[in-house]
Amino acid sequence: MPEFVTLETSDDHPGVGTILLNRPPMNALNRQVQSELAAAAAAATDRDDIKAVVVYGGPKVLAAGADIKEMNDMTYPEMAKVAGRLQTALGSISEIPKPTVAAITGYALGGGLEVALGADRRIAGDNAKLGVPEVLLGVIPGGGGTQRLARLVGPAKAKDMIFTGRFVGADEALRIGLVDEVVAPDEVYNAALAWAGQFANAASVALAAGKKAVDQGLGVDLATGLKIEEQLFAALFATEDRTIGMESFVENGPGKARFTGK
C-alpha cells in the first residue's frame, strides 16, 4: 500500500481521480514519493472509471521540492544512475492519456512545480508561490523543469526563473502563462474538480488523441505534426464514440451524445 501518494475517487465527482500527495509538512519528493507518484499515474491511466485526473497536495502546499537531505551526500556516479528515474517519476503526470489538472495551494517549488508542469492545466490559489530555486543549491531543475517550463512560458521567462531561483506569485504566474486560473486558496481543489468533472462523460479516446497530437506535435516541425494529427484523426473513425457522436449529432444536434469511451 502506498504511504505518501494515493489515487482517490469520490461518488460526488464520478469519473475524476485525485492523485493526493501527503507527506507532511511540505510533501518533499523523496525517492519513495517519486515511486508512488509514478505508480499512481500508471493506475490512473489504467482505470477505465477515471476519465480525468486532479493532482493535489492538500490545502497548504503542492510540494516544496525534492528531498535535499536525501540528495546531499550523493556523488555524480550515484546521481547519474538515478537522474533518469527522477525525471520520469516527476514527469509521470504528463504520461496520463487523460485530461489532468494540478491544484496548487501554497508552494510549488522545484520538483513540486515540475510535477505541476506535467499537467494539462494548472489552477492556483492567490497565495501560491511557484519557482525553480535549484540554482541556489548549485544545480538546475532535473525533473523536466528546464524543458517543460521553457515550452510553457517561453525561453526568456524560463531562464529568468531558472537563473534567479526566485518565487513567482500567483498574479505573475497567471500573466506569464505559468498557471491558467487563480482562485481563492480554499476554492482551488473544487475548481480543479469542476474542470476535470466536465470530461466524465466525454469521448475519452478522442481526448487522448487530442492530447497526444498536441504533445507530440510540440516536439516536431509543422509538417510532421500535421501528419501526426492526420493519423490520429483518421484512427478515431474506428471507434464506437465516433459513430455515436456523429449519429447523435445528425439525429439530435450537438452535445447530446452518450459516449462509451471505446
C-alpha positions in Angstrom: 0.0 0.0 0.0 1.3 3.5 -0.8 2.3 5.6 2.2 2.5 9.1 0.8 0.7 9.2 -2.6 -2.8 7.9 -3.2 -5.2 7.7 -6.0 -8.7 8.5 -4.7 -12.2 8.7 -6.2 -15.5 10.0 -4.9 -19.1 9.4 -5.6 -19.6 13.2 -5.5 -17.3 13.6 -8.6 -17.7 10.5 -10.7 -15.1 9.9 -13.4 -12.5 12.1 -11.6 -9.4 10.6 -9.8 -7.3 12.6 -7.4 -3.6 11.9 -7.0 -3.0 13.2 -3.5 0.5 13.9 -2.2 0.5 13.6 1.6 4.0 13.7 3.1 3.9 16.4 5.8 4.9 19.0 6.4 5.9 20.1 2.8 5.4 17.0 0.7 9.1 16.7 0.0 9.6 14.4 -3.0 12.0 11.7 -1.8 12.5 8.5 -3.8 9.6 6.8 -2.2 7.2 9.6 -3.0 8.6 9.6 -6.6 8.0 5.9 -7.0 4.5 6.2 -5.5 3.7 9.1 -7.8 4.7 7.2 -10.8 2.6 4.2 -9.6 -0.5 6.4 -9.0 -0.1 7.9 -12.5 0.1 4.5 -14.0 -3.0 3.4 -12.1 -4.9 6.5 -13.2 -4.0 5.6 -16.8 -5.2 2.0 -16.5 -8.5 2.6 -14.7 -11.4 2.9 -17.1 -13.6 4.5 -14.4 -11.2 7.5 -14.2 -11.7 9.9 -17.1 -9.7 12.9 -15.8 -7.2 13.5 -13.0 -6.5 16.1 -10.4 -3.1 16.4 -8.7 -3.3 17.9 -5.3 -1.0 18.3 -2.3 -3.6 19.4 0.3 -4.6 22.9 1.5 -1.2 24.2 2.4 1.3 23.1 -0.3 1.5 21.1 -3.5 5.2 20.2 -2.9 8.2 22.2 -1.9 10.7 20.2 -4.0 12.8 17.2 -3.8 14.2 15.8 -0.5 17.5 17.6 -0.4 18.7 15.7 2.7 18.4 12.5 0.6 20.4 14.0 -2.2 23.0 15.8 -0.1 25.6 13.0 0.1 25.1 11.7 -3.4 28.1 11.6 -5.8 28.0 12.1 -9.6 28.1 8.4 -10.4 25.3 7.8 -7.9 23.1 10.6 -9.4 23.9 9.6 -12.9 22.2 6.2 -12.2 19.0 7.7 -10.9 18.6 11.0 -12.6 16.6 9.4 -15.4 14.2 7.8 -12.9 13.8 11.1 -11.1 12.9 12.8 -14.4 10.5 10.0 -15.3 8.7 10.0 -11.9 8.3 13.8 -11.7 7.0 13.8 -15.3 4.7 10.9 -14.9 1.6 13.1 -14.8 2.4 14.1 -18.4 2.1 10.4 -19.5 -1.5 10.1 -18.4 -3.6 10.0 -21.6 -6.5 11.8 -20.0 -7.1 15.5 -19.1 -5.1 16.4 -16.0 -5.1 19.5 -13.8 -2.7 20.5 -10.9 -4.4 22.1 -8.0 -1.8 24.4 -6.4 -2.1 25.9 -2.9 0.8 27.4 -1.2 4.2 26.4 -2.6 5.0 24.5 -5.8 8.8 24.7 -5.9 11.5 22.7 -7.7 10.2 19.2 -8.1 6.8 20.3 -7.0 6.5 22.7 -9.8 7.9 20.1 -12.2 5.0 17.8 -11.2 2.6 20.5 -11.9 4.2 21.3 -15.3 3.3 17.8 -16.4 -0.4 18.6 -16.1 -2.6 19.9 -18.9 -3.9 22.8 -16.7 -2.8 24.5 -13.5 -5.2 26.2 -11.1 -3.5 28.1 -8.3 -4.7 29.8 -5.1 -3.9 33.5 -4.9 -1.4 32.7 -2.1 0.6 30.4 -4.4 4.4 30.7 -4.8 5.9 28.9 -7.7 9.6 28.6 -8.6 12.6 26.5 -9.6 15.2 27.5 -6.9 17.6 24.7 -7.7 20.4 27.2 -8.7 20.5 28.3 -5.1 21.7 24.7 -4.4 24.3 24.8 -7.2 22.2 22.7 -9.6 19.5 23.1 -12.2 16.0 21.6 -12.4 16.4 17.9 -13.1 12.8 16.6 -13.2 11.9 18.1 -16.6 11.8 21.7 -15.4 14.2 23.3 -17.9 12.2 21.7 -20.8 8.6 22.0 -19.8 8.9 25.4 -18.3 10.5 26.9 -21.4 7.9 25.3 -23.6 5.1 26.8 -21.4 6.3 30.3 -20.7 9.0 30.8 -23.4 12.8 30.6 -23.0 13.4 34.1 -21.7 10.9 33.9 -18.8 12.1 30.3 -18.1 15.7 31.4 -17.9 14.8 34.3 -15.6 13.2 31.9 -13.2 16.0 29.3 -13.5 18.8 31.8 -13.3 17.5 33.7 -10.3 15.6 30.9 -8.4 13.0 33.5 -7.4 9.5 32.7 -6.4 6.7 33.8 -8.7 3.4 34.8 -7.2 0.0 33.8 -8.4 -0.7 37.0 -10.3 2.6 36.9 -12.2 2.2 33.2 -12.8 -1.2 33.9 -14.5 0.2 36.8 -16.5 3.1 34.7 -18.0 1.0 31.6 -18.6 2.6 29.5 -15.8 -0.9 28.9 -14.4 -4.2 29.1 -16.2 -6.6 30.2 -13.4 -6.3 31.9 -10.0 -8.9 31.4 -7.3 -9.2 31.8 -3.5 -7.0 29.2 -1.8 -10.0 27.3 -0.3 -11.5 27.1 -3.8 -8.5 25.6 -5.6 -9.4 21.9 -5.2 -13.1 22.5 -6.0 -12.2 24.5 -9.1 -9.9 21.6 -10.2 -12.6 19.0 -9.6 -15.1 21.1 -11.6 -12.7 21.4 -14.6 -11.9 17.7 -14.5 -15.5 16.7 -14.0 -16.6 18.1 -17.3 -14.9 15.1 -19.0 -16.6 12.4 -17.0 -18.9 11.5 -19.9 -16.7 12.8 -22.8 -15.3 10.8 -25.7 -12.2 9.7 -23.9 -10.5 8.1 -26.9 -10.8 11.4 -28.7 -9.5 13.3 -25.7 -6.5 11.0 -25.6 -5.9 11.5 -29.3 -6.2 15.3 -29.0 -3.7 15.3 -26.1 -1.3 13.1 -28.0 -1.5 15.2 -31.1 -0.6 18.4 -29.2 2.1 16.9 -27.1 3.9 15.1 -29.9 3.4 17.9 -32.3 5.3 20.3 -30.0 8.5 18.4 -30.5 8.5 18.2 -34.2 8.2 20.5 -37.3 4.8 21.6 -38.6 4.7 19.1 -41.5 5.4 16.2 -39.1 2.9 17.5 -36.6 0.2 17.6 -39.3 1.0 14.0 -40.2 0.6 13.0 -36.5 -2.8 14.8 -36.5 -3.9 13.2 -39.7 -3.2 9.7 -38.5 -4.8 10.2 -35.1 -7.9 11.9 -36.7 -8.4 9.0 -39.1 -7.9 6.4 -36.5 -10.9 7.8 -34.5 -13.2 6.6 -37.3 -12.6 3.1 -36.0 -14.1 3.9 -32.6 -17.6 3.5 -31.2 -17.6 7.0 -29.9 -17.1 8.5 -33.4 -20.2 6.6 -34.6 -22.2 7.5 -31.5 -21.2 11.2 -31.7 -21.9 11.7 -35.4 -25.2 9.8 -35.4 -26.3 11.7 -32.3 -25.4 15.0 -34.0 -27.3 14.1 -37.2 -30.4 13.0 -35.2 -30.4 15.3 -32.2 -28.0 18.1 -32.7 -24.7 18.8 -30.9 -23.9 18.0 -27.3 -26.3 15.1 -26.7 -24.2 12.1 -27.4 -23.7 9.4 -24.7 -20.3 8.1 -25.3 -18.9 4.7 -24.2 -15.2 5.5 -24.2 -14.5 2.9 -26.8 
